[in-house]
């Protein structure tokens, strides 16, 4: 017996049976007949969405007391069964079993994982349009973490704009690079590096006076000491300007991170639509189109590593430039 058998579909009012094709809302877990879900195109259990709660079974499961529920597919089996009658999974002996029963949310997550590539739309209507593009094409392009992105994309297609994205808030250029938004990642990285310059100069203005005595104690050449002293004096002459510039750049850095955290998902949505629109125009077979979408979309960890290398390289170049400026000053 499935985990939704005996419950009612809130669209048609019919009771779910083991033979029904049941899908669940990826946000709240409310079950629907697939036809009912496709008819509405979205979850209608708005009270759960507004409260942030998850759907819970309404009928007591007294009949499960003498049955063994398969942890993989949720089918009920006789208490003395050695394997699942539906999926064939062998049952562990009582001494091998864990006492913790999976929660409904965990069961839903397992069901989603079982869908895998067979249902990238996570039970949503694959023909539904997202600003002109088929949801199935968008899902194939996103590929990774569809359960998170598709509901947000549906909201964006209906006028929504703000959606908090913590990775994009905390690590903007790295998130953008990971999601293959390479141009946006480079632009954000460049802006962030430029904003670091006033902060670096202020740190040098603060630290150089303490560093000079150490240089003298190590027997550094007099010419080098004079160079550092002259550069320190020039920085001290603009102490107020450096402080204000560093404060402004810090605030701008925070503001940019917050904006990207709030609009990062929206930015990714527009990026996905542009790429999908271009790829679906290619005159190829459906299978080739699906492969092309997944090849061009998804994520790439090497882009993230490359972005880290670019940041480190830029920091080294900046340090060399500052050394050259000090030597020529």
Secondary structure, DSSP 8 states (H G I E B T S, - for coil): --TTTT-B-TTT--B--TTS-EEE-TTT--EEEHHHHHHHSS---HHHHHHT------S--GGGGGEEE-TTT--EEETT-SB-TTT--B---GGGS-S----HHHHHHHHHHHHGGGGTTTTS-TT-EETTEEHHHHHHHH-SSHHHHHHHHHHHHTT------HHHHHSHHHHHHHTT-HHHHHHHHHHHHHHHHHHHHHHHHHHHHHHHHHHHHTT--HHHHHHHHHHHHHHHHTHHHHHHHHHHHHHHHHHHHHHHHHHHHHHHHHHHHHHHHHHTTS---HHHHHHHHHHHSS--HHHHHHHHHHHHHHHHHHHHHHHHHHHH-
